[in-house]
């Protein structure tokens, strides 16, 4: 059962009480229009953000307008409203992120027409074309499309992200942020990539070092995690979230940095739908929800490798999880980075049972749908930090081949998954 704190948080988030900045709309108004093809619109946008800071409103074009952005922008804002009608088309490499929004009391409304185009198709077609013979690695300079960092009291409404070249969005070191009505589309359109995952790392969102964050009314088509709750994310609320293709909804990876503590606590998810789509568009659909940690010893250096971190995932409630032909409805493993294993996947190295990151009090209510194989739920906790209190109420998941569903669990100090008549072995 969720704690009283989680129930209160969910009630506040659902009512809209959280993340409701009182932006002053009677201040200066700054309207920006695109300069035209071949010209960089970043300088005039930066000027508008400065001119209308502290109580003004910035209007970014009209529906159908496209702004060309060829440099990274940082907006440090206070009491600002942004009417984001047009699209910022970024063509940026060798940066961590294309756009950083920081500050306090910021209200962004994109009216279902505005957002960011990350120009990802050019990258995908170039790097994944076998004729180019290029090795792609994490941390290779592809920027995140949209970052909220060191910010508080922020609302983003009806915002679109097209062709994110890496993560679509990141919420880092922020407090009281609501993202409502977001659409992320990381769909490869190059026929050469049909049936292949040409859109890796295109997560819908990632949270890190942030508290009191709400995600409502999202639709994500991607080639990786539709959402990823990472280290030191607390009081996270997710409601009415649809995920198409990719790896599923993730907790982690956690414990990647040696001797550093990752805490994920008080997470409430309501109405999450995860569905496989046409394999020619996106062949992957790994999990409804999955939770993962690195092993408890260091194997290489982040961001490619790592391990040895500590922490906990505690007090998570999931109400209504629909699974449409995912591999698993729910999977938990603590073996990322095992010796001899591919990073991010369960491995079989001698150090695989070393994670000390603790999972406890995780409750699923109403899990239904289809998996592509009989094992609907797989929980593999670390013997170094056995899981406590993993509970399932009303599970109706079947295999799409008609096989009777099965469940597996290991490293669970309770000896079973509550609500499912299966002993852990």
C-alpha positions in Angstrom: 0.0 0.0 0.0 1.2 3.5 -0.7 2.2 5.7 2.3 0.1 8.6 3.4 2.7 10.9 1.9 2.4 9.3 -1.5 -1.4 9.4 -1.4 -1.3 13.1 -0.5 1.3 13.8 -3.2 -0.9 12.1 -5.8 -4.0 14.0 -4.7 -2.2 17.3 -5.0 -0.7 16.5 -8.4 -4.1 15.3 -9.8 -5.8 18.5 -8.6 -3.2 20.7 -10.3 -2.0 22.2 -7.0 1.6 21.4 -7.7 3.7 23.3 -10.1 1.3 26.2 -10.7 3.6 29.3 -11.1 1.9 32.7 -10.9 3.5 34.2 -14.0 2.8 37.9 -14.4 1.2 38.5 -17.8 1.0 42.3 -17.5 4.7 42.9 -18.0 6.6 43.4 -21.3 5.7 41.4 -24.4 8.5 40.2 -26.7 7.5 38.6 -30.0 10.0 36.7 -32.1 9.6 35.8 -35.7 11.9 33.5 -37.7 14.7 35.2 -39.7 14.4 32.8 -42.5 16.4 29.9 -44.1 20.1 29.8 -43.4 20.0 32.3 -40.5 20.5 31.5 -36.8 17.6 32.5 -34.7 19.3 31.8 -31.4 20.6 35.4 -30.8 17.2 37.1 -31.2 15.6 34.4 -29.0 18.2 34.9 -26.3 17.7 38.7 -26.5 13.9 38.3 -26.1 14.4 36.1 -23.1 16.5 38.8 -21.5 14.3 41.7 -22.4 11.1 40.0 -21.1 12.7 38.4 -18.0 11.2 39.2 -14.6 7.5 39.5 -15.3 7.1 39.5 -19.1 5.8 37.2 -21.8 7.8 35.9 -24.8 5.9 34.8 -27.9 7.9 32.4 -30.1 6.3 32.9 -33.6 3.0 31.4 -34.8 1.9 27.9 -35.6 3.9 26.7 -38.6 6.9 28.9 -37.9 10.3 27.2 -37.9 13.3 28.8 -36.1 16.8 27.6 -37.0 19.0 27.1 -34.0 22.7 26.4 -34.5 24.1 27.1 -31.0 23.2 25.9 -27.5 21.0 28.2 -25.6 20.6 28.7 -21.8 17.6 30.6 -20.6 17.8 31.9 -17.0 14.3 33.1 -16.3 12.3 34.6 -13.4 8.5 35.0 -13.6 8.2 34.5 -17.3 5.5 33.2 -19.6 6.4 31.7 -23.0 3.8 31.3 -25.7 5.8 28.7 -27.7 3.9 28.5 -31.0 6.6 27.7 -33.4 9.3 25.0 -33.7 12.9 25.3 -32.8 14.8 23.2 -35.2 18.2 22.4 -33.8 21.3 21.4 -35.7 23.8 21.0 -32.9 26.6 18.5 -32.1 29.3 18.1 -29.5 27.1 19.4 -26.7 25.4 17.8 -23.8 22.1 19.5 -24.5 20.6 21.9 -27.1 18.5 24.0 -24.7 18.7 24.5 -20.9 15.8 26.3 -19.1 16.7 27.4 -15.5 15.1 29.7 -13.0 11.9 30.1 -11.1 8.2 30.6 -11.9 8.1 29.8 -15.6 5.0 28.9 -17.6 5.4 27.5 -21.1 2.4 26.8 -23.4 3.2 25.3 -26.8 -0.5 24.9 -27.8 0.2 21.5 -29.5 2.0 23.3 -32.3 5.3 24.3 -30.7 8.4 22.5 -29.5 11.8 21.3 -30.6 12.9 19.4 -33.7 16.2 17.6 -32.9 17.0 16.8 -36.5 17.7 13.2 -35.5 17.0 11.7 -38.9 20.2 13.1 -40.4 22.2 11.5 -37.6 20.4 8.1 -37.7 20.7 7.8 -41.5 24.4 8.7 -41.4 25.6 6.7 -38.4 23.6 3.6 -39.0 24.1 3.2 -42.7 26.4 0.2 -42.9 28.2 1.7 -45.9 29.6 4.5 -43.6 31.1 1.9 -41.2 30.9 4.2 -38.1 30.9 3.1 -34.5 28.4 5.0 -32.3 29.0 5.3 -28.6 27.2 6.9 -25.7 28.6 10.2 -24.7 29.5 11.0 -28.3 28.3 14.6 -28.4 24.6 14.1 -29.3 22.6 16.7 -27.4 19.5 16.3 -25.3 16.7 18.2 -27.0 15.1 19.9 -24.0 16.5 20.3 -20.5 15.0 21.8 -17.3 17.9 22.3 -14.8 18.2 24.2 -11.5 14.6 25.3 -11.9 11.5 25.5 -9.7 7.8 26.1 -10.2 7.7 25.3 -13.9 4.8 24.3 -16.0 5.2 23.0 -19.6 2.0 22.3 -21.6 1.1 20.7 -24.9 4.8 20.6 -26.1 6.1 18.4 -28.9 9.6 17.0 -29.5 10.4 15.6 -32.9 13.4 13.5 -33.9 15.4 13.8 -30.6 18.9 12.8 -31.4 19.5 11.6 -27.8 17.1 11.9 -24.8 14.1 14.0 -25.6 14.0 15.7 -22.2 15.8 15.9 -18.9 14.7 17.3 -15.6 17.8 17.8 -13.4 18.3 19.4 -10.0 14.8 20.9 -10.1 11.7 21.2 -7.9 8.0 21.4 -8.5 7.8 20.9 -12.3 4.8 19.7 -14.3 5.0 18.6 -17.9 1.4 18.1 -19.2 0.3 17.1 -22.7 3.8 16.1 -24.1 4.3 14.3 -27.4 7.6 12.7 -28.3 8.2 11.2 -31.7 11.5 9.5 -32.4 10.5 7.6 -35.5 13.0 6.7 -38.2 11.7 7.3 -41.7 14.7 6.0 -43.7 13.6 2.8 -45.5 17.1 1.3 -44.9 16.5 1.3 -41.2 13.1 -0.5 -41.4 12.9 -3.2 -38.8 16.0 -2.0 -37.0 16.3 0.1 -33.9 17.9 3.2 -35.5 16.7 5.4 -32.7 18.6 4.3 -29.6 18.9 6.5 -26.5 15.8 8.5 -27.5 14.2 8.4 -24.0 11.0 10.3 -23.6 12.2 11.8 -20.3 14.8 11.3 -17.6 14.7 12.7 -14.1 17.8 13.2 -11.9 18.4 14.9 -8.6 14.8 16.3 -8.7 11.8 16.4 -6.4 8.1 16.9 -6.9 7.8 16.3 -10.6 4.6 15.5 -12.5 4.2 13.9 -16.0 0.6 13.9 -17.2 -1.0 13.1 -20.6 2.1 11.9 -22.5 2.5 10.1 -25.7 6.0 8.7 -26.6 7.2 6.8 -29.6 10.9 6.0 -29.1 13.7 3.5 -29.4 14.6 3.3 -25.7 13.0 4.2 -22.4 9.7 6.0 -22.8 10.5 7.4 -19.3 13.4 6.9 -17.0 13.4 7.8 -13.3 17.1 8.0 -12.4 19.1 8.7 -9.2 17.8 10.9 -6.4 14.4 11.4 -7.9 11.7 11.7 -5.2 7.9 12.4 -5.2 7.4 11.6 -8.9 3.8 11.5 -10.3 2.9 9.9 -13.7 -0.6 9.8 -15.0 -2.1 8.9 -18.4 1.1 8.0 -20.1 1.2 6.0 -23.4 4.4 4.4 -24.6 4.9 2.9 -28.1 8.0 0.9 -28.9 11.4 0.9 -27.2 12.4 -0.7 -23.8 9.5 0.4 -21.7 9.2 2.6 -18.6 12.4 2.5 -16.6 13.6 3.0 -13.0 17.4 3.4 -13.5 20.0 2.7 -14.4 21.0 3.2 -10.7 24.2 2.6 -8.9 26.5 3.5 -11.8 28.8 5.8 -9.9 31.0 4.1 -7.3 30.3 5.0 -3.7 27.5 7.4 -4.6 24.0 7.0 -3.3 21.0 6.9 -5.7 17.6 7.3 -4.0 14.3 6.9 -5.8 11.4 7.3 -3.4 7.6 8.0 -3.4 6.7 7.3 -7.0 3.0 7.1 -8.0 2.1 5.9 -11.5 -1.5 5.8 -12.7 -2.7 4.6 -16.1 0.4 3.5 -18.0 0.0 1.8 -21.4 2.9 0.2 -23.1 2.4 -1.2 -26.6 4.4 -2.8 -29.4 4.0 -1.2 -32.8 4.8 -2.1 -36.4 8.3 -3.8 -36.3 9.2 -2.0 -39.4 9.0 1.3 -37.5 10.4 0.1 -34.2 11.2 -3.6 -33.5 11.7 -3.3 -29.7 9.1 -3.4 -26.9 10.9 -4.8 -23.9 8.9 -4.2 -20.7 5.8 -2.5 -19.2 8.0 -1.4 -16.4 11.5 -2.4 -15.5 13.9 -1.6 -12.7 17.7 -2.0 -13.1 20.9 -1.3 -11.2 24.5 -1.7 -11.9 26.4 -4.3 -10.0 28.0 -3.4 -6.7 31.6 -3.3 -7.9 33.1 -0.9 -10.5 33.5 -2.3 -14.0 34.9 0.5 -16.2 34.0 4.2 -16.3 30.7 6.0 -16.9 28.9 6.8 -19.1 29.7 3.6 -20.9 30.4 1.4 -17.9 30.4 1.7 -14.1 28.9 0.2 -11.0 29.6 0.2 -7.3 26.9 2.7 -6.2 24.5 2.3 -3.3 21.0 3.6 -2.4 17.4 2.5 -2.5 14.1 2.4 -4.5 11.3 2.7 -2.0 7.5 3.3 -1.9 6.4 2.9 -5.5 2.8 2.4 -6.4 1.6 1.5 -9.9 -2.2 1.6 -10.6 -3.4 0.2 -13.9 -0.6 -1.0 -16.2 -1.5 -2.2 -19.6 1.0 -4.2 -21.6 0.5 -4.7 -25.3 2.8 -7.4 -26.5 5.9 -6.4 -24.5 8.5 -9.1 -23.6 7.7 -8.7 -19.9 5.0 -6.9 -17.9 7.5 -6.2 -15.2 11.2 -7.0 -14.8 13.7 -6.2 -12.1 17.4 -7.0 -12.3 20.5 -5.8 -10.6 23.2 -7.1 -13.0 23.9 -4.3 -15.4 27.7 -4.2 -16.0 28.3 -7.8 -14.9 31.6 -9.2 -16.1 31.1 -10.8 -19.5 27.7 -9.2 -19.9 26.5 -6.5 -22.3 26.0 -3.3 -20.5 22.3 -2.8 -19.5 21.4 -6.4 -19.8 21.3 -9.3 -17.2 24.7 -10.9 -17.1 26.5 -13.9 -15.7 29.8 -12.5 -14.4 31.2 -13.5 -11.0 30.3 -10.0 -9.7 26.6 -10.1 -10.7 25.2 -10.6 -7.2 27.0 -7.7 -5.6 24.5 -4.7 -5.8 23.6 -3.2 -2.4 20.9 -1.0 -3.8 17.7 -1.9 -2.0 14.2 -2.3 -3.5 11.3 -2.2 -1.1 7.6 -1.6 -0.8 6.7 -1.8 -4.5 3.0 -2.3 -5.3 1.2 -3.1 -8.6 -2.6 -2.8 -8.8 -4.3 -4.1 -11.9 -1.7 -5.4 -14.4 -3.2 -6.7 -17.7 -2.5 -7.4 -21.3 -0.2 -9.7 -23.4 3.4 -10.6 -23.4 5.4 -12.2 -26.2 6.6 -15.1 -24.0 5.2 -17.0 -21.0 7.2 -15.3 -18.3 5.1 -12.3 -17.4 7.1 -11.1 -14.4 10.7 -11.6 -13.7 12.3 -10.3 -10.4 16.0 -11.0 -9.8 17.1 -9.1 -6.7 20.7 -9.0 -5.4 21.5 -11.4 -2.6 23.6 -8.5 -1.2 20.4 -6.4 -0.7 17.3 -8.7 -1.0 14.0 -7.1 -2.0 11.2 -6.5 0.5 7.5 -6.2 -0.1 6.9 -6.5 -3.8 3.2 -6.9 -4.1 0.8 -7.6 -7.1 -2.9 -7.2 -6.9 -5.1 -8.3 -9.7 -2.7 -9.5 -12.4 -4.3 -10.7 -15.7 -1.4 -11.0 -18.1 -1.4 -13.8 -20.8 1.2 -14.9 -23.4 0.1 -14.1 -26.9 0.7 -17.7 -27.9 -1.8 -18.9 -25.4 0.8 -20.4 -23.0 -0.1 -20.3 -19.3 1.8 -17.3 -17.8 4.6 -17.9 -15.4 6.5 -15.8 -12.8 10.0 -15.9 -11.5 11.7 -14.3 -8.6 15.1 -14.7 -6.8 17.0 -12.8 -4.1 13.7 -11.8 -2.4 13.9 -11.9 1.4 10.1 -12.3 1.6 10.4 -15.6 -0.2 7.6 -14.7 -2.7 5.9 -12.1 -4.7 2.9 -11.1 -2.7 -0.4 -11.6 -4.5 1.1 -14.3 -6.8 1.3 -17.9 -5.6 4.9 -18.4 -6.6 7.8 -19.2 -4.3 11.1 -17.4 -5.2 13.8 -19.7 -6.4 
